[in-house]
Amino acid sequence: MQIRTPQQITQAALEAGCAKTALSPLRLSVLAVMAGAFIALGGILSIVAGWGLPEATASNPGLQRLLSGLTFPIGLILVVVLGAELFTGNNATMIPGYMAGRHRFTAVAYNWLIVYFGNLAGALLFAWGLVYCAGLTAAEPYHTAVVNTALTKVSLPWLTVLLRGIGANWCVCLAVWLALAGKTLVEKAIGCLLPVMAFVVLGYEHCIANMFFIPLGMMEGADVTLWQFVWANLIPATIGNIIGGAVFVGCINAWLHLSPRKAS
């Protein structure tokens, strides 16, 4: 089956974004919690797969990243196929409709705000209930891996996190665009897999994923304060993600591929 053209993909993103504005606050919140949990599921899979072979990955650090990258995309695949609401994906999909005059920026900001905190709730609940309380990271090498991951993420320079945030959501939203190009489950899954795998392997910063990784590290005893989590990572990663998704994918594709009549 032939995939959609770039123009058709952008039009599909426009229609998807407009449909999101019609969701009730309750439905939007529930779908956002689901998405946060889905991304957290990908996060724990990436930990188990990436850090589960310490002897092999000790001398091959690229192998650890590759294994993590191959498993993490399950979160976005679930989001895309099951219609959950992910803040980082919405950074791009809400923009074409705004640029086409189908909804105001207040609708974009409202969606982002509700979905952001819904994603946070879903990621935290999954991290606490289905990972920490379930004991999935209590044993080595997973305990040390999640602690070190949290410590590393809050120790990066602020500007570095912001730039890595741009890279992460550029990749994630390109994955959403590729998924919109396909019509079958296989096409959508492959569209999600490749760009998301790239951002994980490259070590970019995804704010929703970090809502899982850093709190889980804190639960496991990482010496990270709430202030460090929010200021040193979450804020710059979020700003970078908005730039990478809204500007580099949503705005550019809407400008390139929507007709002047629709984009005016």
Buried (B, 14 or more C-beta within 10 A) or exposed (E): EEBBEEEEBBBBBBBBBBEBBEBEEEEBBBBBBBBBBBBBBBBBBBBBBBBBBEEEBEEEEEBBBBBBBBBBBBBBBBBBBEEBBBBBBBBBBBBBBBBBEBBEEEBBEBBBEBBBBBBBBBBBBBBBEBBBEEEBBEEEBBBBBBBBBBBBBBEBEEEEBBBBBBBBBBBBBBBBBBBBBBEEEEBBBBBBBBBBBBBBBEEBBBBBBBBBBBBBBBBBEBEBEEEBBEEBBBBBBBBBBBBBBBBBBBBBBBEEBBEEEBBE
